[in-house]
Amino acid sequence: MSFFSSPLTLLCCLVIYSSLVTTNSFVLVTSTTNKKMEANVVSSKRHTLYNSASDGSNDNREAKSQKPFVERTALEGAEKIRSISIEERTKRAMMAEAVEDRVLELSDELDQLLGDDGMPLKKEYREKIETLAKEIKASREQYRVLVSGEDCSMINLLESLK
């Protein structure tokens, strides 16, 4: 039986790992392969599915012309991933999928706390919103490391538990 045979085990490892990552920025970018969820996120004007290098202007054409973060990141790491064993690629794919799902969950939670103008519905939500944004950013970094083929502390941690 594989260590990853239990989704709960994988999720616990991701939660433990995400609690170890700290960030200082407030970035809200989500992505998905689930078309229904993608439509919901796109219809919400509080997030963008694209990681644009925008200076804050409302140039939506530039953002729409870019590939979603998930696709772009996977393409950037494709060559290195090809050189990794099938077993490790499978682990990375499973973890990356779980991280992507977590980003969607966090984004949905964040969406519920924000008004149509992108500001917190209540002042009390500000701290929670900042925490969610940091978790989203950390999860995006986890995803990037997993699909880029870089040395991944999460995989190293799981290997040491065997």
N, C-alpha and C positions, 0 to 999 in steps of 0.2 A: 504494500500500500504506500503510495506516494505521500510525502508531506503536504502536497498541495491538493490532495483528494477532498479535503474539506474546505468548502468556500468560507466557512467561519474562521478556520485557521488562517487562511489567506487574508481575510478582512482584518483580523486581529493584528496580523503582522503589519499590514498597511497603516492601521491606526497607530500602532506603536511607532512605526517609522515616521509617520507624519507629525507625531508629537515631538520628535527629535529635531525636526527641521524648523528653523525660525526665519522669518522674513521681515522686512521693514517697509515694503511697498504696498500700495493699495491698487491692485490691478484686478479688473473683472473681465475675464475672457472665458467663454465656454465653448465647447464643441461636442458633437455627438455623431454617431452613425445611425441612430434611431430617428427616422424621418419625422415621426409624430412629435417627439421631443424637440427636434430641431425646429419644427414649425412653431412650437410654443415659444421657444427661446427667441427666434427671429422676430416673432410678433411683439415681443416685449422690447421696448426701446431702451431698457436699462442695461442691456448687455450687448456685446457684439460677438459673433462667432469667429471673427477674424482678428488676428493679432497684428494690427497695422502699426506702423511707425508714425502714426499721426501726431501732429503737434497740438491736437485738441480741436482742430477745425472740423467742420462737418462735411468733409469730403468723403461721402459714402461710396462714390465710384471707385476710389482707390482701395478702400477696405473690401468692397465686393469683388474686386478683381483678384484679390489674393486668395490663396487656398486656405481652408480652415487649418487651424493650428495642428490638429491631429494628423491630417494628411501631409502637411508640409514637414512636420517633425519626423514622421515615419520615412518619408522620401530622403531626408537628409542623412538618416542613419542606415539606409538600406544596404549599402556596400559593406559596412562593418558587420552588420547583422548576418550577412551571408557567410561570413567566416566563423561564426559561432556555432557550436554543436547544436543539434536539433533539440536535445533535452533542455539546454539553456534558453534557446529561442522560445520553446514552449512555455517555460517558466516566465520569461519576460513578457510574452504575449498575454498570458493569464493575468499577470500582475498589472500590465498596462491597461487591460480591459477593466479590471477592478478599479484602478485609479481613475479612468475615464468616467466610469459609473459614479464614483464618489464626487467627481467634479460636477456632474449633472445634479446629484442630490444636493450638494452645497449651493449650487446656483439656484435651484428651485427654492430652497430655504431662504436664500438671500432675496430672491424676487418677491417673496411674501412680506418681507420687511421694508421694501422700498415702495415709494409712491410713484405715480406716473412721471413725475419730474426727476426721478432718480435719487431723491432725497429720502431719508428715513421717515417712515410714517409717524413715528413717535421719537422723541429725544432719547428715550430709554433704549431704543434699538441701536443707537450709534456704535456702542462697544461691540455688540454682537455682530453688526455688519462689518466692522473692521476685522474682527476675528475670522469671520467667514471669508472675507477677501484674502486674508493671509493664508488661510487653509487652501483656498482655490489656487493661489499662486504657488504654494509649496507642492500641491498635487500636480500642477502643470510641470513643475521642475522634475518631480519624480517620473512623470510620464516621459519627458524628454530624455532623461537618463536611461530609462528602460528601453526605449525604441531606438536610441542612438548607438547602442552597443558599448557605451562607456562603462567603466568599472562602477558597479552598483552596490552600495553598502547594504541595501535591502537583500539582495541575492547573497552577498557574502555572509550576512547575519543568518539567513536561513540555511546556508550550507554549513555553517558552524554548529547549528543545532542538530545536525544529523548524527 
